[in-house]
Amino acid sequence: MSHSSLITGPERRRRWRDDEKHAILMAAFSPGAIVVEVARQYEISTSLIYKWRSEAMAMAAQTTGEFVPAVIVEDPPDSLTRWS
């Protein structure tokens, strides 16, 4: 038997705290987990879980400062020094 939640008042959307989002993401993407089942358990859409994952990954990339390592070459190859 399923149930539904009625949200009354001017605010119709639920607000999720960061720790709640983190717990849901950990549950959804743990080994053997099925995202659809986790979404049903928390009564949210699967697209919201994937959106939160994208945002978390983007934030992680910003905080780690991912850079491409520079390669320094002492002498340029011969093909670059000739202008024939």
Helices and strands as residue ranges (DSSP letters): H 18-28, H 35-42, H 46-64, H 78-81
